[in-house]
Amino acid sequence: MDWLFTFPQIDPAHLLSVKRFIDGSLKALTRSYGTAIEDFFYPLQRVLIFFEKMMTGAPWLVVIAVMAGFAWLASRRWQVAVGVIVTLAMIGLLGLWKDAMTTISLVFTATIFSIAIGIPLGIAMNRYSRVGKAMQAILDVMQTMPPFVYLIPVVMLLGIGRVPGFIAVVIYSVPPIIRLTDLGIRLVDKEVLEAADAFGCSSSQKLWKVQMPLAIPTIMAGINQTIMMALGMVVIASMIGVQGLGLNVLQAIANQYFTQGIFSGFAIVGIAIIFDRTSQAYGNRLQKHRGASHD
């Protein structure tokens, strides 16, 4: 009866040989094509460096003014703009300005890439049922997988540094924009689609002139979630060389620097609130505009 209490296992020798084969194949791949892989991602590295230098090298007054201006344009509420100014001023007073700008540049770039990847995939997921089923399964795996797992393949292929951390952040944060793009298109009223068909709209015209404009509020909610997940991944990505506030938190944990960890954590929360309030306010404005146009 012992077999009832001991789960059968694969022969350890066979399992070890499979592990060695996979690990050896990956090591051989990186040795043979490591330079080619680095060259392929070199333009991405230059883009990341450009945005980082732009944020860290700009005068702090200009950065605060531009971000407050964007917040006001998105929300049309002076309270949101004032909140952005106060939050950024507090981050600067705590001596975390440069690290905060590095983090913002990473999150901003990751969000742009996630939007560029996620919206087309969301459209394909909606328009093609087989693609949709496959994407659904992939997204389920991506959203249930522990964040640390994302670091393993990129580190195996690219080592540590800015680019592998960025790729891990994008992979972790892209599922919400894909799902909510698909959802936004599916939530468009059938009566509106029937009216578009009655006016003789082609499939592409119906997508770009009817469905996508009406799905924008839902897509904005997906962008909001993407930004929040990117910020949540920043601390984990610091384990493979990503600079910024996440690295400060990691160092504080390793060295038991309580105040450094708390201040850096508050700075990350402040940045999250800035992005959250701005994107939510913009999405709410679009929702009101959509409701007014329907009326």
Rosetta blueprint (number, residue, H / E / L):
1 M L
2 D H
3 W H
4 L H
5 F L
6 T L
7 F L
8 P L
9 Q L
10 I L
11 D L
12 P H
13 A H
14 H H
15 L H
16 L H
17 S H
18 V H
19 K H
20 R H
21 F H
22 I H
23 D H
24 G H
25 S H
26 L H
27 K H
28 A H
29 L H
30 T H
31 R H
32 S H
33 Y H
34 G H
35 T H
36 A H
37 I H
38 E H
39 D H
40 F H
41 F H
42 Y H
43 P H
44 L H
45 Q H
46 R H
47 V H
48 L H
49 I H
50 F H
51 F H
52 E H
53 K H
54 M H
55 M H
56 T H
57 G H
58 A L
59 P L
60 W H
61 L H
62 V H
63 V H
64 I H
65 A H
66 V H
67 M H
68 A H
69 G H
70 F H
71 A H
72 W H
73 L H
74 A H
75 S H
76 R L
77 R L
78 W H
79 Q H
80 V H
81 A H
82 V H
83 G H
84 V H
85 I H
86 V H
87 T H
88 L H
89 A H
90 M H
91 I H
92 G H
93 L H
94 L L
95 G L
96 L L
97 W H
98 K H
99 D H
100 A H
101 M H
102 T H
103 T H
104 I H
105 S H
106 L H
107 V H
108 F H
109 T H
110 A H
111 T H
112 I H
113 F H
114 S H
115 I H
116 A H
117 I H
118 G H
119 I H
120 P H
121 L H
122 G H
123 I H
124 A H
125 M H
126 N H
127 R H
128 Y L
129 S H
130 R H
131 V H
132 G H
133 K H
134 A H
135 M H
136 Q H
137 A H
138 I H
139 L H
140 D H
141 V H
142 M H
143 Q H
144 T H
145 M L
146 P L
147 P H
148 F H
149 V H
150 Y H
151 L H
152 I H
153 P H
154 V H
155 V H
156 M H
157 L H
158 L H
159 G L
160 I L
161 G L
162 R H
163 V H
164 P H
165 G H
166 F H
167 I H
168 A H
169 V H
170 V H
171 I H
172 Y H
173 S H
174 V L
175 P H
176 P H
177 I H
178 I H
179 R H
180 L H
181 T H
182 D H
183 L H
184 G H
185 I H
186 R H
187 L L
188 V L
189 D L
190 K H
191 E H
192 V H
193 L H
194 E H
195 A H
196 A H
197 D H
198 A H
199 F L
200 G L
201 C L
202 S L
203 S H
204 S H
205 Q H
206 K H
207 L H
208 W H
209 K H
210 V H
211 Q H
212 M H
213 P H
214 L H
215 A H
216 I H
217 P H
218 T H
219 I H
220 M H
221 A H
222 G H
223 I H
224 N H
225 Q H
226 T H
227 I H
228 M H
229 M H
230 A H
231 L H
232 G H
233 M H
234 V H
235 V H
236 I H
237 A H
238 S H
239 M H
240 I H
241 G L
242 V L
243 Q L
244 G L
245 L H
246 G H
247 L H
248 N H
249 V H
250 L H
251 Q H
252 A H
253 I H
254 A H
255 N H
256 Q L
257 Y L
258 F H
259 T H
260 Q H
261 G H
262 I H
263 F H
264 S H
265 G H
266 F H
267 A H
268 I H
269 V H
270 G H
271 I H
272 A H
273 I H
274 I H
275 F H
276 D H
277 R H
278 T H
279 S H
280 Q H
281 A H
282 Y H
283 G H
284 N H
285 R H
286 L H
287 Q H
288 K H
289 H H
290 R H
291 G H
292 A H
293 S H
294 H H
295 D L
